[in-house]
């Protein structure tokens, strides 16, 4: 113990005298797992940035690009560009000419762009119509787009009731427990209902339809009456009434709905609620697709 104290004192004396000799550093042992560092984090961000820069460059170009051209334009090495292109090609966002080995934008990126453009177009066209519907009924209104038999919330305008209902833009709604989802089941291929039932009808509340036969009857009724509701089925105390929006080829493209408490929105829409919903859906369908969505009222 005293020997250790003496060594400490000697080190203090050397530090104070300014003559302490630096001991050679021991080589650090490599860790079995790489440590995450700021440099590595920056490298990851740079890799994502470069991938987007490559896609933007290819999208702006009228003809396929060489690896050399992209490397020169983006100020990086050809191997780095090649690695990114290889990954983007595997994902379907980039394609390559077999004759020249040059790269161009892939079909998957084009599809992604079209979907994003449609979402903004749907919101821009429908916003003033939704505002009128909200003001007429003093209820929250929601427009959702239908994509690959899924319901995605595109826009929401809260009513003046002072209560804000959670409907996150871009979120997906269940098919069996929401009014918008029932619209999809009613107008989609019957196999979608079978798939939904086979996947299991999860109970969100005690009022959620979990019996396959009851859901089949409900979906048939929705198709006949041209509207759907889901009182207490997704969330206790909440209800929505939705109507479909079709394109010029009778394909279901979107839904428009009113959202509120079960006290403010009944299990069936009031005549003026249904009429205003249909009018809004018709106007959106006319502006976007050149047709009326329903052409009938309750």
Buried (B, 14 or more C-beta within 10 A) or exposed (E): EEEEEEEEEEEEEEEEEEEEEEEEEEEEEEEEEEEEEEEEEEEEEEEEEBBEBBBEBBEEBEEBBBBEBBBEBBEBEBEBBBEBBEEBBEEEBBBBEEEEEBBBBBEBBEEEEEEEEBBEEBBEBBEEBBEBBBEBBEBBBBBBBBBEBBBBBBBBBBBEEEEEBEBEEEEBBBBBBBBBBBBBBBBBEEEBBEEBBEEEBEEBBEBBBBEBEEBBEBBEEBBEBBBBBBBBBBBEEBBBBBBBBBBEEEEBBBBBBBBBBBEBBEEBBEEEBBEBBBBBBBBBBEBBBEBBBBEEEB
